[in-house]
Amino acid sequence: MQATLWGQFVNLAGLPLLCLAVSSFLGAFYWQRLSKSLKWLVLFLFFNLFIEITARFAAVAFRQNLPLLHLYTLGEFLLFSLFYRQILDDQSVFKKYFSPLITLGLGLVVLNTLLLQSIFEFNSYSKTLVQVIIILYALDYAFRINENTHPNTVQYQGLRLVNAGVLIYYCGSLFIFMASKYSNAVGEAFRILWQTNIVLNLIFHLVILIALWKVLNFHPKSSSS
């Protein structure tokens, strides 16, 4: 069992986990130096790290970790929504109607688990919904940022880098999760897609790690964003 458990960490999928662990450590160690927005991002990293490690143990101990994906989807939506609420322009529809939108989104994720795809199934519907919403957040931020009103500080550069990482990963992996419902039918093709998702996830966590490193090294004081 130890060899099997070790194999859950020492593989291609272990590289994003390593980046995630380093980012989480940096966020925890320099917590007081982080802006409000980056604190929400680091909370997402903590949550992600917990799910990733627990999922690997569950895969070995119970041969089943899909319930954790349902929990992850819920937390992913909530924490990224809170992150983007901090950095989006006040005129953004997502910020104006934040409470009803997040209530509706969380409700749909929960209803999908209760009524459509059980905790022992891949929650492709709610996962796709959450990814689309996060992509919309990132696009809204990308098109609304104005360098005339946002000084080109390291903090601002870090947020732009994080947003770019979100767009790369979530746009790239969207159709992979949409196709997950048919994973048994497509067989080897889906395994190739899943390997692609791991690479995209690695890029995502590398970008976040670089952004945090950049902000923490050159912008010691937190901002109000």
N, CA, C and O of each residue as an XYZ file, in Angstrom:
900
protein
N       0.831     -1.214      0.000
C       0.000      0.000      0.000
C       0.860      1.257      0.000
O       0.517      2.250     -0.641
N       1.994      1.211      0.730
C       2.883      2.366      0.769
C       3.408      2.698     -0.616
O       3.511      3.867     -0.987
N       3.743      1.651     -1.387
C       4.235      1.877     -2.742
C       3.149      2.504     -3.607
O       3.422      3.396     -4.410
N       1.916      2.032     -3.438
C       0.801      2.580     -4.206
C       0.549      4.030     -3.834
O       0.329      4.871     -4.705
N       0.582      4.324     -2.534
C       0.372      5.688     -2.079
C       1.492      6.604     -2.563
O       1.241      7.740     -2.965
N       2.723      6.110     -2.522
C       3.856      6.899     -3.007
C       3.682      7.226     -4.486
O       4.043      8.313     -4.936
N       3.129      6.284     -5.235
C       2.901      6.503     -6.656
C       1.877      7.578     -6.942
O       1.861      8.139     -8.038
N       1.012      7.879     -5.967
C       0.023      8.938     -6.129
C       0.670     10.320     -6.114
O       0.086     11.288     -6.600
N       1.857     10.409     -5.564
C       2.546     11.695     -5.449
C       3.713     11.832     -6.423
O       4.011     12.931     -6.890
N       4.375     10.712     -6.729
C       5.546     10.760     -7.604
C       5.126     10.378     -9.019
O       5.338      9.248     -9.458
N       4.534     11.325     -9.718
C       4.145     11.147    -11.114
C       3.941     12.533    -11.719
O       4.204     13.548    -11.072
N       3.473     12.565    -12.959
C       3.274     13.852    -13.621
C       2.309     14.733    -12.842
O       2.524     15.941    -12.737
N       1.247     14.144    -12.294
C       0.257     14.909    -11.539
C       0.824     15.449    -10.227
O       0.220     16.317     -9.598
N       1.990     14.933     -9.816
C       2.608     15.433     -8.599
C       3.296     16.778     -8.784
O       3.546     17.477     -7.802
N       3.609     17.155    -10.022
C       4.284     18.435    -10.270
C       3.390     19.636     -9.948
O       3.847     20.563     -9.279
N       2.111     19.652    -10.409
C       1.244     20.758     -9.978
C       1.077     20.804     -8.467
O       0.988     21.883     -7.879
N       1.033     19.619     -7.832
C       0.887     19.560     -6.374
C       2.088     20.200     -5.690
O       1.934     20.886     -4.679
N       3.286     19.979     -6.235
C       4.492     20.578     -5.660
C       4.419     22.103     -5.736
O       4.691     22.793     -4.753
N       4.052     22.622     -6.904
C       3.913     24.082     -7.058
C       2.846     24.620     -6.115
O       3.020     25.675     -5.504
N       1.736     23.887     -5.999
C       0.646     24.286     -5.114
C       1.105     24.341     -3.664
O       0.757     25.266     -2.931
N       1.888     23.345     -3.252
C       2.381     23.308     -1.877
C       3.314     24.483     -1.586
O       3.235     25.088     -0.517
N       4.193     24.806     -2.531
C       5.119     25.935     -2.349
C       4.339     27.247     -2.271
O       4.615     28.081     -1.408
N       3.372     27.433     -3.162
C       2.556     28.653     -3.143
C       1.792     28.782     -1.836
O       1.703     29.870     -1.267
N       1.238     27.664     -1.357
C       0.500     27.673     -0.096
C       1.408     28.041      1.070
O       1.017     28.800      1.957
N       2.633     27.495      1.062
C       3.590     27.826      2.118
C       3.936     29.317      2.094
O       3.962     29.969      3.138
N       4.203     29.857      0.895
C       4.517     31.276      0.784
C       3.349     32.130      1.279
O       3.541     33.109      1.999
N       2.143     31.743      0.881
C       0.967     32.494      1.305
C       0.774     32.472      2.807
O       0.410     33.486      3.402
N       1.017     31.319      3.429
C       0.866     31.204      4.880
C       1.958     31.976      5.611
O       1.691     32.658      6.600
N       3.188     31.866      5.118
C       4.322     32.499      5.801
C       4.262     34.019      5.714
O       4.624     34.721      6.658
N       3.803     34.518      4.572
C       3.749     35.977      4.364
C       2.305     36.499      4.354
O       1.998     37.474      3.669
N       1.438     35.853      5.107
C       0.013     36.186      5.106
C      -0.248     37.671      5.360
O      -1.075     38.279      4.680
N       0.444     38.249      6.323
C       0.201     39.641      6.689
C       0.611     40.619      5.590
O       0.169     41.768      5.595
N       1.437     40.188      4.664
C       1.883     41.069      3.587
C       0.970     41.011      2.364
O       1.181     41.745      1.398
N      -0.031     40.154      2.401
C      -0.901     39.971      1.253
C      -2.064     40.952      1.258
O      -2.558     41.333      2.319
N      -2.501     41.358      0.070
C      -3.705     42.177     -0.056
C      -4.934     41.301      0.210
O      -4.820     40.078      0.287
N      -6.093     41.921      0.348
C      -7.322     41.164      0.592
C      -7.606     40.187     -0.538
O      -7.997     39.044     -0.306
N      -7.402     40.656     -1.771
C      -7.672     39.784     -2.914
C      -6.748     38.567     -2.917
O      -7.200     37.448     -3.160
N      -5.466     38.773     -2.650
C      -4.525     37.656     -2.649
C      -4.739     36.726     -1.460
O      -4.404     35.544     -1.530
N      -5.291     37.248     -0.377
C      -5.629     36.370      0.746
C      -6.718     35.383      0.340
O      -6.670     34.212      0.716
N      -7.700     35.853     -0.429
C      -8.731     34.931     -0.925
C      -8.120     33.907     -1.870
O      -8.504     32.737     -1.855
N      -7.173     34.340     -2.688
C      -6.496     33.414     -3.594
C      -5.724     32.356     -2.814
O      -5.763     31.173     -3.155
N      -5.025     32.785     -1.769
C      -4.253     31.836     -0.962
C      -5.181     30.871     -0.212
O      -4.849     29.698     -0.042
N      -6.336     31.361      0.235
C      -7.313     30.459      0.853
C      -7.761     29.394     -0.136
O      -7.952     28.235      0.234
N      -7.929     29.788     -1.393
C      -8.234     28.795     -2.430
C      -7.097     27.788     -2.567
O      -7.346     26.592     -2.721
N      -5.849     28.260     -2.511
C      -4.702     27.356     -2.612
C      -4.672     26.374     -1.446
O      -4.404     25.189     -1.645
N      -4.945     26.853     -0.221
C      -5.001     25.961      0.941
C      -6.057     24.875      0.719
O      -5.807     23.688      0.929
N      -7.240     25.315      0.288
C      -8.354     24.399      0.059
C      -8.001     23.391     -1.029
O      -8.266     22.196     -0.891
N      -7.408     23.877     -2.101
C      -6.994     23.010     -3.201
C      -5.974     21.985     -2.740
O      -6.061     20.812     -3.101
N      -5.011     22.421     -1.947
C      -3.982     21.518     -1.441
C      -4.597     20.430     -0.568
O      -4.234     19.259     -0.678
N      -5.530     20.820      0.299
C      -6.221     19.845      1.155
C      -6.953     18.799      0.315
O      -6.857     17.601      0.583
N      -7.691     19.263     -0.709
C      -8.444     18.342     -1.555
C      -7.505     17.412     -2.322
O      -7.760     16.212     -2.417
N      -6.426     17.963     -2.865
C      -5.492     17.165     -3.662
C      -4.859     16.048     -2.833
O      -4.784     14.900     -3.273
N      -4.405     16.398     -1.632
C      -3.758     15.390     -0.780
C      -4.767     14.355     -0.308
O      -4.493     13.156     -0.347
N      -5.938     14.815      0.139
C      -6.977     13.897      0.607
C      -7.444     12.977     -0.510
O      -7.700     11.796     -0.277
N      -7.557     13.514     -1.730
C      -8.002     12.707     -2.868
C      -7.023     11.580     -3.161
O      -7.439     10.483     -3.537
N      -5.744     11.831     -2.998
C      -4.749     10.795     -3.257
C      -4.825      9.687     -2.208
O      -4.706      8.508     -2.540
N      -5.020     10.061     -0.955
C      -5.190      9.043      0.083
C      -6.480      8.250     -0.136
O      -6.503      7.031      0.032
N      -7.549      8.949     -0.512
C      -8.843      8.283     -0.730
C      -8.772      7.323     -1.907
O      -9.392      6.260     -1.883
N      -8.018      7.693     -2.938
C      -7.897      6.832     -4.115
C      -7.255      5.499     -3.765
O      -7.612      4.464     -4.328
N      -6.309      5.525     -2.837
C      -5.628      4.304     -2.416
C      -6.452      3.531     -1.387
O      -6.593      2.312     -1.488
N      -6.997      4.245     -0.394
C      -7.701      3.589      0.703
C      -9.082      3.084      0.305
O      -9.495      2.002      0.722
N      -9.801      3.872     -0.506
C     -11.193      3.540     -0.822
C     -11.435      3.281     -2.312
O     -12.545      2.923     -2.705
N     -10.407      3.460     -3.138
C     -10.558      3.335     -4.593
C     -11.636      4.271     -5.134
O     -12.232      4.006     -6.178
N     -11.878      5.350     -4.427
C     -12.945      6.279     -4.807
C     -12.686      7.639     -4.172
O     -12.565      7.749     -2.952
N     -12.602      8.674     -5.005
C     -12.415     10.016     -4.453
C     -13.305     11.064     -5.116
O     -13.104     12.263     -4.927
N     -14.293     10.608     -5.896
C     -15.167     11.546     -6.589
C     -15.986     12.445     -5.651
O     -16.277     13.579     -6.031
N     -16.376     11.993     -4.430
C     -17.066     12.932     -3.536
C     -16.252     14.198     -3.261
O     -16.813     15.272     -3.050
N     -14.922     14.059     -3.266
C     -14.065     15.226     -3.029
C     -14.110     16.194     -4.203
O     -13.926     17.397     -4.017
N     -14.352     15.689     -5.404
C     -14.475     16.578     -6.560
C     -15.724     17.448     -6.434
O     -15.703     18.620     -6.808
N     -16.803     16.883     -5.913
C     -18.020     17.657     -5.686
C     -17.757     18.769     -4.665
O     -18.184     19.910     -4.842
N     -17.037     18.404     -3.584
C     -16.696     19.400     -2.570
C     -15.763     20.458     -3.149
O     -15.916     21.648     -2.875
N     -14.798     20.017     -3.949
C     -13.851     20.959     -4.556
C     -14.570     21.956     -5.463
O     -14.269     23.149     -5.432
N     -15.508     21.480     -6.262
C     -16.240     22.353     -7.185
C     -16.981     23.439     -6.428
O     -17.011     24.594     -6.853
N     -17.575     23.068     -5.311
C     -18.295     24.036     -4.478
C     -17.340     25.086     -3.914
O     -17.603     26.285     -4.009
N     -16.232     24.634     -3.330
C     -15.257     25.557     -2.754
C     -14.557     26.398     -3.798
O     -14.278     27.574     -3.567
N     -14.271     25.806     -4.948
C     -13.629     26.516     -6.053
C     -14.494     27.698     -6.487
O     -13.996     28.809     -6.664
N     -15.778     27.451     -6.656
C     -16.690     28.518     -7.082
C     -16.771     29.623     -6.030
O     -16.691     30.806     -6.364
N     -16.930     29.243     -4.766
C     -17.070     30.230     -3.696
C     -15.813     31.083     -3.553
O     -15.904     32.310     -3.509
N     -14.653     30.456     -3.481
C     -13.410     31.191     -3.217
C     -12.968     32.040     -4.405
O     -12.473     33.151     -4.217
N     -13.139     31.538     -5.618
C     -12.801     32.369     -6.775
C     -13.787     33.528     -6.932
O     -13.408     34.608     -7.385
N     -15.043     33.307     -6.561
C     -16.017     34.407     -6.602
C     -15.615     35.507     -5.633
O     -15.698     36.689     -5.968
N     -15.179     35.131     -4.434
C     -14.754     36.113     -3.437
C     -13.462     36.814     -3.866
O     -13.277     38.001     -3.594
N     -12.579     36.084     -4.532
C     -11.353     36.696     -5.055
C     -11.685     37.749     -6.107
O     -11.182     38.871     -6.052
N     -12.526     37.384     -7.057
C     -12.846     38.329     -8.129
C     -13.722     39.486     -7.660
O     -13.690     40.565     -8.253
N     -14.496     39.275     -6.611
C     -15.269     40.399     -6.073
C     -14.337     41.508     -5.597
O     -14.688     42.685     -5.674
N     -13.157     41.145     -5.108
C     -12.199     42.123     -4.627
C     -11.539     42.910     -5.757
O     -11.198     44.079     -5.576
N     -11.355     42.287     -6.914
C     -10.556     42.947     -7.951
C     -11.380     43.462     -9.127
O     -10.865     44.237     -9.933
N     -12.643     43.056     -9.248
C     -13.461     43.525    -10.360
C     -13.875     44.981    -10.167
O     -14.009     45.458     -9.040
N     -14.071     45.668    -11.269
C     -14.541     47.048    -11.265
C     -15.924     47.130    -10.636
O     -16.717     46.195    -10.741
N     -16.214     48.261     -9.976
C     -17.514     48.433     -9.323
C     -18.679     48.369    -10.299
O     -19.807     48.091     -9.891
N     -18.429     48.621    -11.584
C     -19.484     48.590    -12.593
C     -19.720     47.184    -13.153
O     -20.643     46.981    -13.942
N     -18.911     46.232    -12.759
C     -19.075     44.868    -13.244
C     -20.395     44.288    -12.756
O     -20.753     44.437    -11.588
N     -21.117     43.625    -13.660
C     -22.388     43.008    -13.285
C     -22.172     41.935    -12.232
O     -23.053     41.690    -11.408
N     -21.011     41.291    -12.248
C     -20.727     40.243    -11.261
C     -20.552     40.829     -9.868
O     -20.857     40.169     -8.875
N     -20.062     42.064     -9.789
C     -19.894     42.711     -8.497
C     -21.199     43.371     -8.044
O     -21.524     43.351     -6.857
N     -21.938     43.950     -8.977
C     -23.206     44.600     -8.648
C     -24.219     43.611     -8.081
O     -24.940     43.910     -7.129
N     -24.256     42.426     -8.688
C     -25.254     41.423     -8.294
C     -24.572     40.199     -7.696
O     -24.967     39.060     -7.948
N     -23.541     40.461     -6.900
C     -22.723     39.370     -6.372
C     -23.543     38.386     -5.530
O     -23.474     37.178     -5.754
N     -24.312     38.889     -4.572
C     -25.033     37.996     -3.645
C     -26.022     37.074     -4.353
O     -25.974     35.864     -4.129
N     -26.928     37.598     -5.211
C     -27.845     36.667     -5.893
C     -27.134     35.716     -6.843
O     -27.533     34.557     -6.965
N     -26.086     36.183     -7.521
C     -25.380     35.324     -8.464
C     -24.663     34.178     -7.759
O     -24.701     33.036     -8.217
N     -24.009     34.491     -6.645
C     -23.269     33.428     -5.949
C     -24.236     32.468     -5.261
O     -23.956     31.273     -5.166
N     -25.374     32.979     -4.779
C     -26.383     32.117     -4.168
C     -26.947     31.154     -5.204
O     -27.110     29.963     -4.935
N     -27.246     31.683     -6.397
C     -27.768     30.842     -7.479
C     -26.737     29.802     -7.898
O     -27.072     28.633     -8.085
N     -25.476     30.228     -8.046
C     -24.428     29.306     -8.465
C     -24.217     28.183     -7.470
O     -24.145     27.015     -7.854
N     -24.118     28.528     -6.191
C     -23.930     27.504     -5.154
C     -25.128     26.567     -5.106
O     -24.976     25.358     -4.929
N     -26.326     27.137     -5.267
C     -27.532     26.314     -5.254
C     -27.545     25.310     -6.394
O     -27.917     24.153     -6.196
N     -27.140     25.743     -7.599
C     -27.112     24.844     -8.745
C     -26.077     23.732     -8.577
O     -26.316     22.592     -8.974
N     -24.931     24.066     -7.990
C     -23.904     23.051     -7.744
C     -24.422     21.992     -6.776
O     -24.244     20.795     -7.000
N     -25.061     22.438     -5.709
C     -25.606     21.500     -4.708
C     -26.736     20.665     -5.305
O     -26.794     19.456     -5.084
N     -27.631     21.297     -6.058
C     -28.751     20.575     -6.664
C     -28.267     19.530     -7.666
O     -28.862     18.459     -7.790
N     -27.189     19.845     -8.379
C     -26.635     18.861     -9.309
C     -26.194     17.605     -8.577
O     -26.413     16.491     -9.053
N     -25.570     17.786     -7.416
C     -25.119     16.638     -6.624
C     -26.298     15.869     -6.036
O     -26.272     14.640     -5.976
N     -27.331     16.591     -5.604
C     -28.476     15.939     -4.953
C     -29.406     15.253     -5.950
O     -29.986     14.211     -5.643
N     -29.552     15.836     -7.150
C     -30.599     15.365     -8.062
C     -30.095     14.731     -9.354
O     -30.762     13.856     -9.906
N     -28.931     15.155     -9.847
C     -28.493     14.701    -11.167
C     -27.294     13.763    -11.129
O     -27.383     12.622    -11.582
N     -26.187     14.232    -10.596
C     -24.965     13.427    -10.579
C     -24.536     13.223     -9.128
O     -24.116     14.168     -8.459
N     -24.641     12.011     -8.656
C     -24.383     11.722     -7.245
C     -22.911     11.939     -6.899
O     -22.070     12.138     -7.776
N     -22.628     11.895     -5.610
C     -21.253     12.141     -5.157
C     -20.291     11.058     -5.636
O     -19.075     11.228     -5.544
N     -20.819      9.951     -6.145
C     -19.956      8.885     -6.663
C     -19.869      8.908     -8.188
O     -19.375      7.965     -8.805
N     -20.358     10.003     -8.792
C     -20.230     10.220    -10.227
C     -19.396     11.468    -10.473
O     -19.272     12.330     -9.603
N     -18.825     11.552    -11.671
C     -18.101     12.761    -12.069
C     -19.131     13.878    -12.274
O     -20.051     13.739    -13.080
N     -18.971     14.986    -11.540
C     -19.962     16.077    -11.587
C     -19.676     17.022    -12.760
O     -19.373     18.200    -12.570
N     -19.780     16.480    -13.963
C     -19.398     17.237    -15.158
C     -20.275     18.463    -15.382
O     -19.796     19.472    -15.900
N     -21.566     18.396    -14.998
C     -22.460     19.525    -15.224
C     -22.078     20.727    -14.363
O     -21.903     21.836    -14.867
N     -21.952     20.492    -13.070
C     -21.628     21.602    -12.174
C     -20.192     22.070    -12.372
O     -19.912     23.262    -12.252
N     -19.274     21.145    -12.675
C     -17.883     21.526    -12.916
C     -17.788     22.421    -14.148
O     -17.059     23.413    -14.143
N     -18.518     22.075    -15.196
C     -18.520     22.900    -16.408
C     -19.118     24.268    -16.127
O     -18.583     25.285    -16.570
N     -20.233     24.301    -15.388
C     -20.869     25.572    -15.034
C     -19.905     26.474    -14.280
O     -19.779     27.655    -14.605
N     -19.227     25.935    -13.283
C     -18.299     26.718    -12.471
C     -17.140     27.222    -13.327
O     -16.721     28.371    -13.186
N     -16.627     26.384    -14.203
C     -15.519     26.816    -15.057
C     -15.938     27.957    -15.983
O     -15.181     28.908    -16.180
N     -17.136     27.864    -16.547
C     -17.623     28.935    -17.423
C     -17.747     30.243    -16.652
O     -17.371     31.299    -17.160
N     -18.270     30.184    -15.430
C     -18.431     31.399    -14.621
C     -17.077     32.013    -14.289
O     -16.914     33.230    -14.369
N     -16.099     31.181    -13.917
C     -14.764     31.687    -13.593
C     -14.114     32.313    -14.833
O     -13.440     33.338    -14.731
N     -14.316     31.699    -15.995
C     -13.806     32.289    -17.238
C     -14.438     33.653    -17.480
O     -13.755     34.587    -17.902
N     -15.732     33.776    -17.219
C     -16.423     35.065    -17.388
C     -15.874     36.110    -16.418
O     -15.705     37.272    -16.788
N     -15.593     35.699    -15.170
C     -14.955     36.610    -14.211
C     -13.633     37.128    -14.791
O     -13.371     38.331    -14.811
N     -12.810     36.185    -15.261
C     -11.468     36.539    -15.740
C     -11.534     37.427    -16.977
O     -10.749     38.367    -17.107
N     -12.462     37.139    -17.884
C     -12.614     37.976    -19.068
C     -13.103     39.374    -18.699
O     -12.651     40.368    -19.267
N     -14.025     39.441    -17.750
C     -14.538     40.733    -17.301
C     -13.409     41.580    -16.719
O     -13.303     42.774    -16.998
N     -12.571     40.942    -15.906
C     -11.432     41.664    -15.318
C     -10.456     42.102    -16.405
O      -9.969     43.233    -16.386
N     -10.167     41.201    -17.362
C      -9.194     41.500    -18.409
C      -9.635     42.673    -19.281
O      -8.806     43.486    -19.690
N     -10.925     42.767    -19.568
C     -11.414     43.831    -20.455
C     -11.707     45.135    -19.722
O     -11.831     46.184    -20.355
N     -11.818     45.085    -18.394
C     -12.157     46.289    -17.642
C     -10.947     46.986    -17.018
O     -11.038     48.156    -16.647
N      -9.824     46.289    -16.899
C      -8.663     46.905    -16.259
C      -8.201     48.103    -17.067
O      -8.183     48.075    -18.298
N      -7.839     49.128    -16.371
C      -7.422     50.379    -17.000
C      -6.150     50.848    -16.326
O      -6.154     51.205    -15.149
N      -5.067     50.844    -17.074
C      -3.780     51.196    -16.478
C      -3.721     52.654    -16.041
O      -2.849     53.031    -15.258
N      -4.636     53.472    -16.536
C      -4.671     54.864    -16.095
C      -5.219     54.997    -14.680
O      -4.830     55.899    -13.939
N      -6.115     54.103    -14.312
C      -6.694     54.130    -12.971
C      -6.049     53.114    -12.039
O      -6.224     53.184    -10.822
N      -5.298     52.161    -12.613
C      -4.586     51.171    -11.809
C      -3.088     51.368    -12.044
O      -2.577     50.969    -13.090
N      -2.389     51.966    -11.107
C      -0.952     52.178    -11.272
C      -0.240     50.849    -11.576
O      -0.629     49.793    -11.076
N       0.785     50.926    -12.387
C       1.498     49.718    -12.805
C       2.431     49.232    -11.696
O       3.646     49.156    -11.879
N       1.844     48.905    -10.545
C       2.610     48.417     -9.407
C       2.840     46.915     -9.538
O       2.243     46.257    -10.390
N       3.699     46.389     -8.700
C       3.947     44.949     -8.697
C       2.687     44.199     -8.286
O       2.413     43.109     -8.788
N       1.920     44.792     -7.367
C       0.656     44.193     -6.942
C      -0.284     44.030     -8.141
O      -0.881     42.970     -8.332
N      -0.405     45.062     -8.925
C      -1.264     45.053    -10.105
C      -0.747     44.056    -11.143
O      -1.530     43.334    -11.759
N       0.563     44.021    -11.333
C       1.148     43.069    -12.274
C       0.890     41.631    -11.829
O       0.632     40.751    -12.649
N       0.963     41.408    -10.509
C       0.703     40.081     -9.975
C      -0.723     39.633    -10.232
O      -0.959     38.487    -10.615
N      -1.676     40.534    -10.024
C      -3.085     40.207    -10.263
C      -3.335     39.906    -11.739
O      -4.084     38.989    -12.075
N      -2.704     40.684    -12.613
C      -2.860     40.435    -14.048
C      -2.281     39.069    -14.424
O      -2.828     38.370    -15.277
N      -1.175     38.697    -13.784
C      -0.553     37.410    -14.056
C      -1.453     36.267    -13.581
O      -1.624     35.270    -14.282
N      -2.017     36.420    -12.403
C      -2.946     35.412    -11.888
C      -4.140     35.265    -12.826
O      -4.560     34.151    -13.139
N      -4.681     36.393    -13.271
C      -5.840     36.363    -14.159
C      -5.501     35.671    -15.483
O      -6.319     34.935    -16.035
N      -4.288     35.915    -15.983
C      -3.848     35.240    -17.204
C      -3.756     33.730    -16.989
O      -4.132     32.947    -17.861
N      -3.250     33.328    -15.814
C      -3.169     31.910    -15.492
C      -4.544     31.264    -15.422
O      -4.733     30.136    -15.877
N      -5.501     31.984    -14.850
C      -6.877     31.487    -14.777
C      -7.438     31.268    -16.182
O      -8.047     30.233    -16.455
N      -7.235     32.236    -17.067
C      -7.742     32.105    -18.436
C      -7.089     30.941    -19.177
O      -7.767     30.198    -19.887
N      -5.780     30.781    -19.016
C      -5.075     29.689    -19.701
C      -5.613     28.343    -19.243
O      -5.936     27.484    -20.063
N      -5.707     28.162    -17.921
C      -6.123     26.858    -17.409
C      -7.593     26.569    -17.652
O      -7.944     25.510    -18.172
N      -8.452     27.505    -17.277
C      -9.884     27.213    -17.340
C     -10.408     27.163    -18.775
O     -11.295     26.363    -19.073
N      -9.885     27.989    -19.659
C     -10.280     27.896    -21.063
C      -9.750     26.600    -21.687
O     -10.441     25.949    -22.470
N      -8.529     26.240    -21.331
C      -7.927     25.039    -21.895
C      -8.571     23.758    -21.416
O      -8.666     22.793    -22.174
N      -9.017     23.729    -20.166
C      -9.557     22.491    -19.596
C     -11.079     22.400    -19.660
O     -11.652     21.371    -19.302
N     -11.740     23.465    -20.114
C     -13.204     23.483    -20.107
C     -13.788     22.289    -20.856
O     -14.640     21.580    -20.320
N     -13.341     22.062    -22.081
C     -13.917     20.994    -22.881
C     -13.486     19.608    -22.402
O     -14.149     18.612    -22.692
N     -12.385     19.548    -21.676
C     -11.968     18.272    -21.083
C     -12.980     17.844    -20.041
O     -13.382     16.681    -20.007
N     -13.400     18.779    -19.179
C     -14.382     18.443    -18.154
C     -15.776     18.250    -18.753
O     -16.572     17.461    -18.243
N     -16.066     18.970    -19.831
C     -17.349     18.759    -20.512
C     -17.429     17.342    -21.076
O     -18.498     16.731    -21.090
N     -16.296     16.828    -21.538
C     -16.261     15.496    -22.145
C     -16.114     14.377    -21.126
O     -16.186     13.201    -21.483
N     -15.909     14.732    -19.854
C     -15.645     13.715    -18.836
C     -16.804     12.744    -18.668
O     -16.599     11.597    -18.273
N     -18.013     13.191    -18.961
C     -19.180     12.316    -18.847
C     -19.064     11.128    -19.794
O     -19.649     10.072    -19.553
N     -18.308     11.308    -20.871
C     -18.188     10.256    -21.883
C     -16.811      9.594    -21.838
O     -16.358      9.033    -22.836
N     -16.153      9.657    -20.692
C     -14.786      9.146    -20.576
C     -14.689      7.660    -20.897
O     -13.719      7.222    -21.515
N     -15.690      6.876    -20.480
C     -15.649      5.434    -20.754
C     -15.787      5.145    -22.245
O     -15.207      4.190    -22.761
N     -16.565      5.984    -22.929
C     -16.810      5.752    -24.355
C     -15.584      6.092    -25.206
O     -15.275      5.382    -26.164
N     -14.899      7.161    -24.861
C     -13.770      7.597    -25.692
C     -12.456      6.930    -25.293
O     -11.493      6.958    -26.059
N     -12.407      6.334    -24.107
C     -11.270      5.511    -23.701
C      -9.940      6.222    -23.710
O      -9.743      7.199    -22.987
N      -9.012      5.727    -24.541
C      -7.639      6.236    -24.590
C      -7.583      7.711    -24.941
O      -6.705      8.428    -24.460
N      -8.500      8.174    -25.767
C      -8.527      9.591    -26.143
C      -8.733     10.475    -24.930
O      -8.133     11.544    -24.821
N      -9.587     10.024    -24.013
C      -9.820     10.838    -22.816
C      -8.602     10.829    -21.901
O      -8.318     11.829    -21.241
N      -7.882      9.716    -21.855
C      -6.666      9.675    -21.035
C      -5.649     10.689    -21.547
O      -4.945     11.323    -20.761
N      -5.575     10.836    -22.859
C      -4.686     11.841    -23.441
C      -5.154     13.243    -23.052
O      -4.345     14.104    -22.705
N      -6.467     13.462    -23.112
C      -7.022     14.757    -22.699
C      -6.728     15.028    -21.232
O      -6.436     16.163    -20.856
N      -6.803     13.992    -20.402
C      -6.561     14.178    -18.971
C      -5.098     14.524    -18.702
O      -4.801     15.319    -17.811
N      -4.187     13.929    -19.472
C      -2.773     14.294    -19.359
C      -2.567     15.755    -19.761
O      -1.752     16.463    -19.171
N      -3.313     16.193    -20.768
C      -3.265     17.598    -21.182
C      -3.748     18.501    -20.060
O      -3.193     19.577    -19.835
N      -4.782     18.061    -19.359
C      -5.300     18.844    -18.237
C      -4.259     18.976    -17.130
O      -4.148     20.028    -16.500
N      -3.501     17.914    -16.893
C      -2.455     17.960    -15.872
C      -1.382     18.991    -16.246
O      -0.902     19.735    -15.390
N      -1.015     19.027    -17.524
C      -0.025     20.004    -17.984
C      -0.569     21.422    -17.820
O       0.146     22.318    -17.371
N      -1.835     21.623    -18.185
C      -2.461     22.937    -18.018
C      -2.513     23.333    -16.549
O      -2.300     24.495    -16.203
N      -2.798     22.360    -15.690
C      -2.838     22.625    -14.252
C      -1.454     23.007    -13.729
O      -1.325     23.873    -12.864
N      -0.434     22.358    -14.256
C       0.936     22.701    -13.880
C       1.257     24.136    -14.281
O       1.821     24.891    -13.489
N       0.902     24.516    -15.507
C       1.128     25.896    -15.957
C       0.388     26.878    -15.064
O       0.934     27.912    -14.680
N      -0.855     26.551    -14.736
C      -1.682     27.400    -13.869
C      -1.005     27.649    -12.534
O      -0.900     28.792    -12.091
N      -0.542     26.578    -11.886
C       0.065     26.734    -10.562
C       1.452     27.369    -10.637
O       1.871     28.051     -9.702
N       2.155     27.154    -11.724
C       3.432     27.851    -11.910
C       3.213     29.359    -12.042
O       3.961     30.150    -11.467
N       2.200     29.749    -12.790
C       1.892     31.171    -12.968
C       1.510     31.801    -11.628
O       1.961     32.903    -11.316
N       0.692     31.120    -10.839
C       0.305     31.646     -9.529
C       1.522     31.757     -8.615
O       1.674     32.745     -7.896
N       2.390     30.743     -8.643
C       3.600     30.777     -7.825
C       4.485     31.954     -8.221
O       5.010     32.651     -7.353
N       4.655     32.180     -9.514
C       5.462     33.311     -9.989
C       4.839     34.634     -9.557
O       5.546     35.548     -9.133
N       3.505     34.738     -9.667
C       2.810     35.966     -9.274
C       2.991     36.254     -7.786
O       3.268     37.389     -7.398
N       2.832     35.220     -6.949
C       3.015     35.411     -5.505
C       4.455     35.789     -5.180
O       4.710     36.680     -4.369
N       5.389     35.102     -5.822
C       6.805     35.398     -5.584
C       7.114     36.841     -5.960
O       7.842     37.532     -5.248
N       6.566     37.288     -7.067
C       6.788     38.640     -7.554
C       6.235     39.662     -6.560
O       6.913     40.631     -6.217
N       5.013     39.445     -6.104
C       4.367     40.379     -5.173
C       5.069     40.387     -3.816
O       5.301     41.452     -3.244
N       5.403     39.224     -3.306
C       5.982     39.146     -1.964
C       7.413     39.660     -1.917
O       7.859     40.127     -0.869
N       8.127     39.587     -3.001
C       9.507     40.054     -3.005
C       9.641     41.550     -3.241
O      10.574     42.177     -2.741
N       8.723     42.122     -3.993
C       8.886     43.513     -4.402
C       7.764     44.438     -3.946
O       7.796     45.639     -4.212
N       6.779     43.881     -3.264
C       5.666     44.729     -2.793
C       5.304     44.321     -1.367
O       4.262     43.701     -1.157
N       6.129     44.652     -0.398
C       5.930     44.167      0.965
C       4.684     44.682      1.657
O       4.201     44.042      2.591
N       4.148     45.813      1.232
C       2.977     46.356      1.880
C       1.715     45.924      1.145
O       1.666     45.952     -0.085
N       0.694     45.524      1.902
C      -0.553     45.110      1.271
C      -1.338     46.304      0.809
O      -1.205     47.403      1.347
N      -2.177     46.074     -0.215
C      -3.040     47.135     -0.734
C      -4.464     46.872     -0.337
O      -4.745     45.891      0.352
N      -5.377     47.731     -0.758
C      -6.777     47.610     -0.367
C      -7.578     46.766     -1.339
O      -8.768     46.540     -1.119
N      -6.943     46.288     -2.425
C      -7.711     45.542     -3.423
C      -8.070     44.148     -2.929
O      -8.717     43.386     -3.647
